[in-house]
Amino acid sequence: MGKHPQPDAYLITHAHSDHNGKSAMLSPNAVCTEKTAVALEIRHDRKYAGSMCRLGDEIDIEGTKVKTYPTEHTAGASAFYWKNDVGTRILVTGDVKDASSLPSCDVLITEANYGDPADPSCHFADDLEGMKSALFENGPVAFGAYEFGKAQRAVELIRGFGYDGAICMEARTRALTRSMLEDAGELVGLDSGEDDGVFIVAPWDLDKLPWNMKKYVLSCRMDYPYPTIRISDHLDACGLEDMVRKLSPEVTLVYHPGGNRPSKFSKHLNSIGIDSISIDQIGNVLSNEFI
């Protein structure tokens, strides 16, 4: 960590690897919520070295008060909000599922995972009824969901639908779910003998389960070899636009993910009269050598 000068803080919005928490968590300058720190430690088997706060609290960073707000992307996922020395209100969101708690700002730094309005796959609504129907079909059922974020949301939905039996998961997903959810119910291993129950595994592990088990992937992607039930942990293109309108920034910087989605969403915002710039248009971005 000593090769390059370090920033005042690494703001870790959540514990997904594409947001650099795996490396940033090793720095004493890292900042995240308590649940994000726990998730990082479980996922990467490393000790979190930075500062923590409860979601919704403020933390002092070099004399600047930085407040956290929920984005509902994962358990513990947080946006960060502060005012700079001239009073400019800055909000960094990370990935967002629900923007209803976020404050208005002058500078919005946000995502565009599904930010291409011209792409039909960027328009969706959660198919809760479809998931509920699949859950209560006769016989065992397996849902493909990423171990952190989607798996915990799947458990919340399954319990909310009224299923109170055991849910079978691999060990690390169980550890994450028990740490993130207060009312996860009974969670057991894949080898528990619960052959007629409910399973949650990574999408690429569905083929390891018995051939006669009903299998679905919880995703808005359509490139899996199994039926897909649209359950997302992101806003779609319309939701992202609505978020920007609600927060009413003077400028929106779209920084995530890689590829052309940030530039496409930024161009869309400009086309409807909302000032925006995407990260590919900025020439002095610090490289990932920092992390």
C-alpha positions as CSV (number, residue, x, y, z in Angstrom):
1,M,0.0,0.0,0.0
2,G,3.0,2.4,0.3
3,K,3.9,2.8,-3.4
4,H,1.5,5.7,-4.1
5,P,0.1,8.6,-2.1
6,Q,-3.1,7.7,-0.5
7,P,-6.5,9.6,-0.6
8,D,-8.2,10.8,2.5
9,A,-10.7,7.9,2.3
10,Y,-11.8,5.0,0.2
11,L,-15.6,5.1,0.3
12,I,-16.7,1.5,0.0
13,T,-20.4,1.6,-1.0
14,H,-21.0,-2.2,-0.7
15,A,-19.1,-5.5,-0.8
16,H,-19.3,-6.5,-4.5
17,S,-15.9,-7.0,-6.0
18,D,-16.5,-4.7,-9.0
19,H,-16.4,-1.8,-6.5
20,N,-12.9,-2.5,-5.4
21,G,-13.7,-3.4,-1.7
22,K,-11.4,-6.5,-1.8
23,S,-8.3,-4.3,-2.0
24,A,-9.6,-1.1,-0.4
25,M,-10.6,-3.0,2.7
26,L,-6.9,-3.4,3.6
27,S,-6.4,0.3,3.9
28,P,-6.9,2.1,7.2
29,N,-8.4,4.9,5.1
30,A,-11.3,2.7,4.1
31,V,-14.8,3.7,5.2
32,C,-18.0,1.6,5.0
33,T,-20.9,0.5,7.1
34,E,-20.7,-2.3,9.7
35,K,-22.5,-4.8,7.5
36,T,-20.4,-4.1,4.5
37,A,-17.2,-4.6,6.6
38,V,-18.6,-8.0,7.8
39,A,-19.5,-9.0,4.3
40,L,-16.1,-8.1,3.0
41,E,-14.4,-10.2,5.7
42,I,-16.6,-13.2,5.0
43,R,-16.2,-13.0,1.3
44,H,-12.5,-12.4,1.1
45,D,-11.2,-14.0,4.3
46,R,-9.3,-10.9,5.2
47,K,-9.5,-8.5,8.2
48,Y,-11.1,-5.1,7.4
49,A,-8.6,-2.4,8.3
50,G,-10.7,0.8,8.0
51,S,-13.4,2.7,9.8
52,M,-17.0,1.7,10.2
53,C,-20.3,3.3,10.9
54,R,-23.9,2.2,11.2
55,L,-26.0,2.8,8.1
56,G,-27.6,6.2,8.5
57,D,-24.9,7.6,10.7
58,E,-22.3,10.3,10.1
59,I,-18.6,9.7,10.1
60,D,-15.8,12.3,10.4
61,I,-13.2,12.2,7.6
62,E,-10.4,14.7,8.0
63,G,-12.8,17.2,9.5
64,T,-15.6,16.6,7.0
65,K,-18.9,15.2,8.1
66,V,-19.9,12.4,5.8
67,K,-23.4,10.9,6.2
68,T,-24.5,7.5,5.0
69,Y,-27.8,6.7,3.3
70,P,-29.3,3.3,2.3
71,T,-29.5,2.3,-1.3
72,E,-31.0,-1.2,-0.7
73,H,-28.6,-2.7,-3.3
74,T,-27.3,-5.2,-0.7
75,A,-27.5,-5.4,3.0
76,G,-25.4,-2.5,4.4
77,A,-25.1,-0.8,1.0
78,S,-24.6,2.9,1.5
79,A,-24.5,6.2,-0.4
80,F,-22.1,8.8,1.0
81,Y,-23.1,12.5,1.2
82,W,-21.1,15.5,2.3
83,K,-20.5,19.2,1.7
84,N,-17.1,20.5,0.5
85,D,-15.4,23.6,1.8
86,V,-17.5,25.9,-0.4
87,G,-20.8,24.2,0.5
88,T,-21.3,22.1,-2.6
89,R,-23.4,19.1,-1.7
90,I,-21.9,15.8,-3.1
91,L,-23.6,12.4,-3.2
92,V,-21.9,9.2,-4.2
93,T,-24.4,6.4,-4.6
94,G,-22.6,3.2,-5.6
95,D,-25.3,0.8,-7.0
96,V,-28.9,1.6,-6.2
97,K,-32.0,-0.4,-5.9
98,D,-34.2,2.1,-4.0
99,A,-33.4,5.8,-4.1
100,S,-36.3,7.0,-1.9
101,S,-34.0,7.8,1.1
102,L,-31.3,9.7,-0.8
103,P,-31.0,13.4,-0.3
104,S,-31.0,16.1,-3.0
105,C,-27.5,17.3,-4.0
106,D,-25.5,19.6,-6.3
107,V,-23.1,16.9,-7.6
108,L,-24.4,13.4,-8.1
109,I,-21.9,10.6,-8.7
110,T,-23.8,7.5,-9.7
111,E,-24.1,4.2,-11.6
112,A,-25.7,3.1,-14.9
113,N,-25.6,-0.7,-14.8
114,Y,-29.0,-0.6,-16.6
115,G,-28.7,2.9,-17.9
116,D,-29.1,2.5,-21.7
117,P,-32.7,3.6,-22.4
118,A,-32.5,2.1,-25.9
119,D,-31.8,-1.4,-24.7
120,P,-35.0,-3.4,-23.9
121,S,-33.0,-5.4,-21.3
122,C,-32.6,-2.1,-19.3
123,H,-36.3,-1.9,-18.7
124,F,-37.8,-4.3,-16.1
125,A,-39.9,-4.8,-13.0
126,D,-39.4,-7.4,-10.3
127,D,-41.6,-10.5,-11.1
128,L,-42.6,-11.3,-7.5
129,E,-45.6,-13.3,-8.5
130,G,-43.4,-15.4,-10.8
131,M,-41.0,-16.2,-8.0
132,K,-43.8,-17.0,-5.6
133,S,-45.4,-19.4,-8.1
134,A,-42.1,-21.2,-8.6
135,L,-41.6,-21.4,-4.9
136,F,-44.8,-23.2,-4.2
137,E,-44.9,-25.6,-7.2
138,N,-44.8,-29.3,-6.2
139,G,-41.4,-30.7,-5.6
140,P,-38.0,-29.2,-4.8
141,V,-37.0,-25.9,-6.4
142,A,-33.6,-24.2,-6.8
143,F,-33.0,-20.5,-7.3
144,G,-29.7,-19.3,-8.9
145,A,-28.6,-16.1,-7.1
146,Y,-25.2,-14.6,-6.4
147,E,-23.9,-15.3,-2.9
148,F,-24.0,-11.8,-1.6
149,G,-26.9,-9.4,-2.3
150,K,-29.2,-11.4,-4.5
151,A,-29.1,-14.5,-2.2
152,Q,-30.1,-12.5,0.9
153,R,-32.9,-10.8,-1.0
154,A,-34.1,-14.2,-2.2
155,V,-34.3,-15.3,1.4
156,E,-36.2,-12.2,2.4
157,L,-38.7,-12.7,-0.4
158,I,-39.1,-16.4,0.3
159,R,-39.9,-15.8,4.0
160,G,-42.2,-12.9,3.0
161,F,-44.1,-15.3,0.7
162,G,-44.8,-17.5,3.7
163,Y,-42.3,-20.3,3.3
164,D,-40.9,-21.2,6.8
165,G,-39.0,-24.4,6.0
166,A,-35.3,-25.0,5.6
167,I,-33.4,-23.2,2.8
168,C,-30.3,-25.0,1.6
169,M,-27.2,-23.1,0.8
170,E,-23.4,-23.5,0.6
171,A,-21.4,-22.5,3.7
172,R,-20.3,-19.0,2.8
173,T,-23.7,-18.0,1.5
174,R,-25.2,-19.2,4.8
175,A,-22.6,-17.2,6.8
176,L,-23.3,-14.1,4.8
177,T,-27.1,-14.5,5.1
178,R,-27.0,-15.1,8.9
179,S,-24.8,-12.1,9.3
180,M,-26.9,-9.8,7.1
181,L,-30.5,-10.8,8.0
182,E,-32.1,-10.9,11.5
183,D,-34.9,-13.2,10.5
184,A,-33.4,-15.5,7.9
185,G,-35.1,-18.6,9.4
186,E,-33.6,-22.1,9.1
187,L,-30.6,-22.3,6.8
188,V,-28.9,-25.6,6.2
189,G,-26.1,-27.0,4.0
190,L,-26.5,-28.5,0.5
191,D,-25.7,-31.9,2.0
192,S,-28.3,-31.7,4.8
193,G,-30.6,-34.3,3.2
194,E,-33.3,-31.8,2.5
195,D,-34.0,-33.3,-0.9
196,D,-37.5,-31.9,-1.2
197,G,-36.9,-28.3,-0.1
198,V,-35.7,-24.9,-1.4
199,F,-32.2,-24.4,-2.6
200,I,-30.3,-21.2,-3.3
201,V,-27.0,-21.6,-5.2
202,A,-24.9,-19.5,-7.6
203,P,-26.3,-19.6,-11.1
204,W,-23.4,-21.6,-12.4
205,D,-23.9,-24.2,-9.7
206,L,-27.5,-25.1,-10.7
207,D,-26.2,-27.9,-13.0
208,K,-24.7,-29.6,-9.9
209,L,-28.1,-30.2,-8.4
210,P,-30.3,-33.2,-9.3
211,W,-31.6,-33.1,-12.8
212,N,-35.2,-33.5,-11.8
213,M,-35.2,-30.4,-9.6
214,K,-37.0,-27.2,-10.9
215,K,-34.3,-24.6,-11.5
216,Y,-34.6,-20.8,-12.1
217,V,-32.1,-17.9,-12.2
218,L,-33.1,-14.7,-10.4
219,S,-31.8,-12.1,-12.8
220,C,-32.7,-9.6,-15.5
221,R,-30.1,-11.2,-17.7
222,M,-31.4,-13.6,-20.3
223,D,-28.2,-15.5,-21.2
224,Y,-28.6,-18.4,-18.8
225,P,-29.5,-22.0,-19.8
226,Y,-32.4,-22.0,-17.2
227,P,-35.7,-20.1,-17.0
228,T,-35.1,-16.6,-15.7
229,I,-37.3,-14.9,-13.1
230,R,-36.8,-11.1,-13.2
231,I,-35.6,-10.2,-9.7
232,S,-33.0,-7.4,-9.7
233,D,-30.9,-5.5,-7.1
234,H,-30.7,-2.5,-9.4
235,L,-32.8,0.3,-10.7
236,D,-33.7,0.0,-14.4
237,A,-33.2,2.8,-16.9
238,C,-36.5,4.6,-16.0
239,G,-35.7,4.2,-12.3
240,L,-32.2,5.8,-12.7
241,E,-33.7,8.7,-14.6
242,D,-36.4,9.2,-11.9
243,M,-33.6,9.1,-9.3
244,V,-31.7,11.9,-11.0
245,R,-34.8,14.0,-11.4
246,K,-35.7,13.6,-7.7
247,L,-32.2,14.4,-6.5
248,S,-32.0,17.5,-8.8
249,P,-28.2,17.9,-9.1
250,E,-26.5,20.6,-11.0
251,V,-24.4,18.0,-12.7
252,T,-24.4,14.1,-12.7
253,L,-21.2,12.2,-13.1
254,V,-21.8,8.6,-14.2
255,Y,-18.9,6.4,-13.2
256,H,-19.9,2.8,-13.2
257,P,-19.8,0.1,-14.6
258,G,-17.1,-0.5,-17.3
259,G,-18.1,-0.4,-20.9
260,N,-20.5,2.1,-22.6
261,R,-23.4,2.2,-20.2
262,P,-22.2,5.2,-18.3
263,S,-21.7,7.3,-21.5
264,K,-25.1,6.2,-22.9
265,F,-26.9,7.1,-19.7
266,S,-25.0,10.4,-19.5
267,K,-25.9,11.3,-23.1
268,H,-29.5,10.4,-22.4
269,L,-29.6,12.8,-19.4
270,N,-28.1,15.6,-21.5
271,S,-30.7,14.9,-24.2
272,I,-33.5,15.6,-21.7
273,G,-31.9,18.8,-20.3
274,I,-30.1,17.3,-17.3
275,D,-26.4,18.2,-17.3
276,S,-24.2,15.1,-17.1
277,I,-20.7,13.8,-17.8
278,S,-19.5,10.2,-17.9
279,I,-16.2,9.1,-16.5
280,D,-14.7,8.3,-19.9
281,Q,-14.8,12.1,-20.6
282,I,-12.6,12.9,-17.7
283,G,-8.9,12.9,-18.3
284,N,-7.4,13.2,-14.8
285,V,-9.0,10.2,-13.1
286,L,-6.6,8.4,-10.7
287,S,-5.7,4.9,-11.8
288,N,-6.5,1.7,-10.0
289,E,-2.9,1.5,-8.9
290,F,-4.1,3.2,-5.7
291,I,-6.1,0.1,-4.9
